[in-house]
Amino acid sequence: MNDEAIFEGQLLALIRVVAALLASAGLATGAVLVGLPRVVRLSILRVLRPAESAARRLIVVAAQGLDVAAQGRERALVGVIPKGAGAAVPRFALFDPRKRFAELSTGAGFVAGLGPRISGFDAVRVEARVCKEPSDARLIARLKALHAALEDIPAQARRLARTLAKRRAAGDVPRRTSPLRPGFAPGYRQWRVHEVDDILAECTVLAARVS
């Protein structure tokens, strides 16, 4: 099987996974969400991060060899669409998030510095660590951005190519010039428990092969 066939196969599989997430969040029917049940929120979080990583790697593959100079006309046409011509879709994050080393010492999912701690010698005040519950609005925004990106991979690839070209031209060494961070991809799991884990593994190999 050639790389193009692998790309198409993994893209279709990822679209299917994200469609299931949209359905679980009630977005497939256009429902207005008041709040996600905890079990639904956790099930989405379990899949969303590796799905985002897989999508980034597909975008990297699609961006290979794009001629950024030929995209000037496309940028000129953007202003043709009037403002307010539809609900704004959040932009998909094209770059892997940096590793947050503070989480390694405090434990992922907890707010650092919230105990247990002693407030005085005469009285002991113990504050339990508070689990960070992600905002439903932010979670839904990420889900919508991912869905929109998968619906138009070529547009995301062009956006990535333009961003990388600008960074290389600026010669800003401290800034990242690769959208993929070294090491394991965000959301990578050694033990594959969901279809998305296999998709991410295949997309990672494919991106490494063409980069």
C-alpha positions as CSV (number, residue, x, y, z in Angstrom):
1,M,0.0,0.0,0.0
2,N,1.5,3.4,-1.0
3,D,1.6,6.5,1.2
4,E,-1.3,8.1,-0.6
5,A,-3.6,5.2,0.1
6,I,-2.5,5.1,3.7
7,F,-3.2,8.8,4.0
8,E,-6.7,8.5,2.7
9,G,-7.4,5.5,4.8
10,Q,-6.3,7.1,8.0
11,L,-8.1,10.3,7.2
12,L,-11.4,8.5,6.7
13,A,-10.9,6.5,9.9
14,L,-10.1,9.7,11.8
15,I,-13.2,11.4,10.4
16,R,-15.3,8.5,11.6
17,V,-13.8,8.8,15.1
18,V,-14.5,12.5,15.3
19,A,-18.1,12.0,14.0
20,A,-18.6,9.6,16.9
21,L,-17.3,12.3,19.3
22,L,-19.6,14.9,17.8
23,A,-22.6,12.6,18.2
24,S,-21.7,11.9,21.9
25,A,-21.5,15.6,22.5
26,G,-24.9,16.2,20.9
27,L,-23.3,18.3,18.1
28,A,-24.3,16.0,15.2
29,T,-27.9,17.2,15.5
30,G,-27.0,20.8,16.1
31,A,-28.3,20.6,19.7
32,V,-27.6,23.5,22.1
33,L,-25.5,22.1,24.9
34,V,-26.0,23.3,28.5
35,G,-23.4,21.1,30.0
36,L,-21.8,17.8,29.2
37,P,-22.3,14.9,31.6
38,R,-19.0,13.9,33.3
39,V,-18.9,10.5,31.7
40,V,-19.3,12.1,28.2
41,R,-16.7,14.7,28.9
42,L,-14.2,12.2,30.0
43,S,-14.9,9.9,27.0
44,I,-14.3,12.8,24.6
45,L,-11.1,13.9,26.4
46,R,-9.8,10.3,26.2
47,V,-10.0,10.4,22.4
48,L,-9.7,14.1,21.5
49,R,-6.0,14.7,22.2
50,P,-4.7,11.8,20.2
51,A,-7.2,12.6,17.4
52,E,-5.8,16.2,17.2
53,S,-2.2,14.8,17.1
54,A,-3.2,12.5,14.3
55,A,-4.8,15.3,12.3
56,R,-1.7,17.5,12.7
57,R,0.4,14.7,11.2
58,L,-1.9,14.3,8.3
59,I,-1.7,18.1,7.7
60,V,2.1,17.9,7.8
61,V,2.0,15.2,5.1
62,A,-0.4,17.2,3.0
63,A,1.8,20.4,3.3
64,Q,4.9,18.7,1.9
65,G,6.1,20.4,-1.3
66,L,3.4,23.1,-1.4
67,D,4.3,26.3,-3.3
68,V,3.6,29.1,-0.8
69,A,4.3,31.8,-3.4
70,A,1.4,30.6,-5.5
71,Q,-1.1,31.2,-2.7
72,G,-1.2,35.0,-3.0
73,R,-4.4,35.0,-5.1
74,E,-6.1,32.7,-2.6
75,R,-5.4,35.2,0.3
76,A,-6.8,38.0,-1.9
77,L,-10.1,36.2,-2.2
78,V,-10.6,35.9,1.5
79,G,-12.1,39.4,1.8
80,V,-14.9,38.4,-0.6
81,I,-16.7,36.6,2.2
82,P,-18.6,39.3,4.2
83,K,-18.3,39.4,7.9
84,G,-21.0,37.7,9.9
85,A,-21.7,35.3,6.9
86,G,-21.9,32.4,9.3
87,A,-20.9,31.1,12.7
88,A,-17.2,31.4,13.2
89,V,-15.4,28.1,13.6
90,P,-12.4,28.0,15.9
91,R,-9.0,27.6,14.2
92,F,-7.4,24.3,14.6
93,A,-4.0,24.4,16.4
94,L,-1.4,23.4,13.8
95,F,1.4,23.0,16.3
96,D,1.8,20.3,19.0
97,P,1.5,21.9,22.5
98,R,4.8,22.1,24.3
99,K,5.5,19.6,27.0
100,R,4.6,21.1,30.4
101,F,7.3,19.7,32.7
102,A,5.6,21.2,35.7
103,E,2.8,18.6,35.3
104,L,5.4,15.8,35.7
105,S,6.1,17.0,39.3
106,T,2.6,18.0,40.3
107,G,0.6,15.3,38.6
108,A,-1.4,15.9,35.5
109,G,-5.0,17.0,36.1
110,F,-4.3,18.8,39.4
111,V,-3.7,22.4,40.2
112,A,-0.2,22.9,41.6
113,G,0.3,24.4,45.0
114,L,-3.1,23.5,46.4
115,G,-2.0,21.3,49.3
116,P,-1.8,19.6,51.5
117,R,-0.1,22.5,53.2
118,I,0.3,24.0,56.7
119,S,-0.9,27.5,57.3
120,G,0.4,27.9,60.9
121,F,1.9,26.2,63.9
122,D,-1.3,26.3,66.0
123,A,-3.7,25.2,63.4
124,V,-3.2,22.9,60.4
125,R,-5.2,23.7,57.3
126,V,-5.2,21.0,54.7
127,E,-6.4,21.9,51.2
128,A,-7.2,19.0,49.0
129,R,-5.9,19.2,45.5
130,V,-8.5,20.5,43.2
131,C,-9.0,18.5,40.0
132,K,-9.1,20.7,36.9
133,E,-12.4,20.2,35.1
134,P,-12.1,21.5,31.5
135,S,-14.6,24.1,30.4
136,D,-17.3,22.5,28.2
137,A,-17.1,25.5,25.9
138,R,-13.4,25.1,25.3
139,L,-13.8,21.4,24.8
140,I,-16.5,21.9,22.3
141,A,-14.4,24.5,20.5
142,R,-11.6,22.1,20.1
143,L,-13.9,19.5,18.8
144,K,-15.4,21.8,16.3
145,A,-12.0,23.0,15.1
146,L,-10.8,19.4,14.7
147,H,-13.9,18.5,12.7
148,A,-13.5,21.6,10.4
149,A,-9.8,20.8,9.8
150,L,-10.6,17.3,8.8
151,E,-13.2,18.5,6.4
152,D,-10.7,20.6,4.5
153,I,-7.2,19.2,5.0
154,P,-5.8,21.0,1.9
155,A,-6.7,24.4,3.4
156,Q,-5.0,23.5,6.6
157,A,-2.0,22.3,4.8
158,R,-1.8,25.7,2.9
159,R,-2.2,27.5,6.2
160,L,0.7,25.5,7.8
161,A,2.9,26.0,4.7
162,R,2.4,29.8,5.0
163,T,3.1,29.8,8.7
164,L,6.3,27.8,8.4
165,A,7.5,30.0,5.4
166,K,7.0,33.1,7.5
167,R,8.9,31.7,10.4
168,R,11.8,30.6,8.2
169,A,11.9,34.0,6.5
170,A,11.9,35.8,9.8
171,G,14.9,33.8,10.9
172,D,13.5,33.8,14.5
173,V,15.6,30.9,15.8
174,P,13.8,30.6,19.2
175,R,10.4,30.1,17.6
176,R,9.5,26.6,16.5
177,T,9.9,25.8,12.8
178,S,8.4,22.4,13.1
179,P,4.7,21.8,14.0
180,L,5.5,18.4,15.6
181,R,7.4,18.2,18.8
182,P,10.1,15.6,19.3
183,G,9.4,12.4,21.1
184,F,6.0,10.9,21.5
185,A,3.0,12.7,20.1
186,P,0.6,14.4,22.4
187,G,-2.0,11.8,23.4
188,Y,0.2,8.8,22.6
189,R,-0.5,5.7,24.7
190,Q,1.8,2.7,24.8
191,W,-1.2,0.5,25.4
192,R,-3.7,1.0,22.6
193,V,-7.2,1.1,24.1
194,H,-9.0,2.9,21.3
195,E,-9.1,3.0,17.5
196,V,-7.6,6.5,17.6
197,D,-4.4,5.1,19.1
198,D,-3.8,2.9,16.0
199,I,-4.6,5.9,13.8
200,L,-2.1,8.1,15.6
201,A,0.6,5.5,15.3
202,E,0.0,5.2,11.6
203,C,-0.1,8.9,11.1
204,T,3.1,9.4,13.1
205,V,5.0,6.9,10.9
206,L,3.6,8.5,7.7
207,A,4.6,12.0,8.8
208,A,8.1,10.8,9.8
209,R,8.5,9.2,6.4
210,V,7.7,12.3,4.3
211,S,9.4,14.9,6.6
